[in-house]
Amino acid sequence: MNLNPQVARRVWPWLLVFVLVVAAIGCGRPGQQIEYRCPMHPEVVSTHPGDCPVCGMKLVASSPGVAAREGEKPRQALYVCPMDPEVTSNEPGKCPKCGMKLVLAKSNAGAMDDTHAPAGLAPVSIPAAKREMLGLTTGEVATHRFTHHIRAAARIVADESRLFRVTTPAEGWVDKLYVQGIGDVVQKGGPLLELYNIDALNAMRRDLSGFAHFGGQTPNQVKDEELYVRQKVDPTWQPYDYLLQRLRRWGLSDDQIKTLSQAPGDLKRLVIYALTGGFIAEKSVITGQRLQAGDQVFVLADLSRVWAEADLSASDGPLIRSGMTVEIQAPALPGRSFSGHVAAIAPFLEAQTRTQRVRIDLPNPDAVLHPGLPAVAILTVDLGERVAVASSALLRTGERAYAFRVADGDRLVPVVVRAGVTDGDFVEVLEGLASGDRVVTSATFLVDSESAMAAALKAVAGR
């Protein structure tokens, strides 16, 4: 076929282009073809479009041999819920839990080293501009002096060393009572009751007669030989100290014994006197009652000093030392406080309350602290200087505590922290952070959410 030379010149370039295209298509690598993979299960591969036999998702086309290169799985767009990073999808939509719109996630967390990050968290990168927008601030880990304040429930009780039991030196009948009941105030040396017993009265007269042989002298005025060498006097005479103790059992003072010993016959009645001043705390006798020797009739309480018993928690107990100053406040006495000191610490915990009891010695000069009065014990313990971090920087989950340490560049790395004591504003760092480190102190929950999302993305990408 003869072509017009002019037409041939026009057709020839197009023919050449067609031949080159056909050659390029036909010269591809042998065996190479389009592959279709499941977005959720990259191991599912097909040479034809269709649905994943595992999850039913539509297979998508991928470049040939992408997953074969060094075992790498294909990367694809991933949508996550802003409130729950565990909810992910390969297609835009809404979260099935909260209904929020899924957002396209940035999978940049995998490039950071999170070898020592807490489980479920990963390092994140937040630029300075975004930090300012979030209100994110940082603080330095440094030494801080800790002062631990303790407030514990307490109650006022009587000082047991100032409780005095009054017993009868001899048997007899109560002829008269000088006190009416519990709460009465008695003075030291004041009469408590009269006891009728002729035999006891005669015995007391003999003791006074024997004491009269010393002329009412005090022990340091009597020579040693006079105390033990029996004189040629009444056979009932007994040594000075023994007679003095027997007479003192009736509550007689040394001046009363000296006066009565001058005229023993003038003693007409047996009277029991108060050995100390105070309040009647217990009364177990009435007029006409018959008593045996040694029977308890009264309990006297000297309330010039009292005790406060405070119940401390098991964690506060080890911080307390004997002699520490304690402030006591009573709700019934507003505006007043009383200062005392720790007198004793119980070596065991109460079985029911798991608290440790501390006894506090308190002066009570005006007797306004009555036994049984509820109170509050306030103690301040100086714990010294320790490495600490701001309380706002620490996030607690119940099982662990962690903070976000500022690393190189814009990176924030989650670090597990073992915390110690706290004073409210600062927390002692026992492990995890060192002095001089900088940590996030505000917007920590936003950073925590970002870190959790980055960890979830990495977990999905690693499937």
Residue, then its C-alpha position, 0 to 999 in steps of 0.5 A: m500500500n502506497l501512502n502519501p508521503q505527507v500523510a506518512r510524516r503525520v502518522w509516524p510519530w503516533l505509531l512510535v508512541f504506541v509501540l513504546v507504551v506497549a513495550a513498557i507494559g509488556c516488559g514488566r517484572p515477571g510474575q508481578q501483579i496487583e495484590y489486594r489485602c485486608p486493612m485489618h489483617p494484612e496477612v490476607v492477600s488476594t489477586h482479585p478484589g473481594d471481602c476479607p474472609v476473617c472480618g468481612m472488610k473490603l480488600v484494598a489494592s496495594s503495591p506488589g510486594v509491599a509486605a514482602r519487604e523485610g516483613e513490613k506491614p502496609r501502613q494505612a490511615l487510622y481513625v481513633c476516638p479522641m476520648d477512648p484511643e482503643v476505639t480505632s477504625n480504617e474508615p471515618g465514622k463515629c465512636p460506638k461507645c461515646g458517639m464522638k467523631l473519629v479523627l485521623a490519628k498521627s502515628n509518630a509515637g513509634a519513632m520514639d524510644d519507649t522502652h522504659a515507658p509505663a504499660g499503656l503509655a508512650p512518649v509524645s512530641i508536643p511543639a512549643a506552640k501547642r504547649e502554650m496553647l494547652g497551658l502546659t508548664t514544667g517544673e524542676v525536681a529538687t530538694h524540699r523540706f517536708t513538714h508532715h501535719i497530723r490530726a488525730a481523734a483524741r479523748i481526755v482521760a484521768d492521769e492514772s498516776r494521780l488516782f488514789r484509792v481510799t481503803t479502810p485500815a480496819e473493820g467497822w461501821v460507817d457512822k458518818l460521811y463527809v462527802q455526798g457523791i461523785g464530783d465533790v471536791v476534797q482538800k488534802g487532809g480533809p475528813l472523808l468518813e467516820l468509822y465506829n469500832i471500839d477495838a480499832l479505836n483502842a488500838m489507835r490510842r495505843d499507837l499514839s501512846g507508843f508514839a508519845h514516847f518519842g515526844g513527837q520528834t521526827p525521824n531525823q531527830v531521833k537517834d538510831e538506837e532509840l528506834y530499835v532498842r526497846q525501852k522499859v515502857d509499855p509492852t505494846w510499844q513498837p518502833y517509831d517507823y512502824l507506828l508512824q505508818r500505821l497512823r498514816r494509814w488513817g490519813l493523818s498528817d504528821d502534824q495531826i499525829k504529833t498533836l494527838s500523841q500528846a493526849p491519846g485519850d482525847l481521841k473519841r472517834l475514828v476518822i479517815y482523812a484524804l491523803t491528797g486533794g482532788f475530786i471524788a471519782e468513785k464512791s462505794v459506801i453509804t452511812g451505816q454500811r459495815l466495812q471490812a479492813g481493806d475495803q475500797v470506799f472512794v477513788l480520788a482523782d487529781l485533775s491538775r494534770v490529765w492524759a489525752e489518748a490519740d489514735l494515729s493511723a498505721s502510717d503516722g505512728p512510726l513518725i512519732r517520738s516520745g517527748m514531741t510537742v502536741e497541741i490539743q483542741a477540744p470542740a467544746l472549748p472553742g478558741r482554746s488550745f492546750s500544749g502537751h508532750v508525748a509520754a508513751i506510744a503503744p507498741f501494737l495496733e488496735a485490732q479493730t481500728r488498726t490504729q496506734r494509741v499515743r498517750i499525751d501528758l497535759p497540764n490542766p491547772d483550771a480543771v476544764l479538761h474533764p475525763g471523757l471530753p472528745a478532742v483533736a490532737i495536732l502534731t507537726v513532724d519535721l522530716g528534713e530535706r528530700v528529693a521531691v516533685a510537685s504533686s500536680a506532676l504525679l499521676r496515680t492509678g492506684e497501682r502505680a504513679y508516673a510523671f512525664r519527664v521533659a526529654d530532648g527537643d519536644r519529647l515528653v517521656p512517661v516515667v514510673v515514679r516510686a513516691g514517698v511522703t507528701d505534704g500536700d504540695f510536694v511528693e518525695v521521689l524515691e525512684g524514677l526521677a533525679s534532682g534536676d529533671r524537668v517534668v510536666t506540672s500542668a495539663t498533665f491529663l491532656v498529655d496523659s491522653e495523648s500518650a495513651m493514644a500514641a501507645a494504642l496506635k503503636a499497638v495497632a500498628g504492631r499487629 
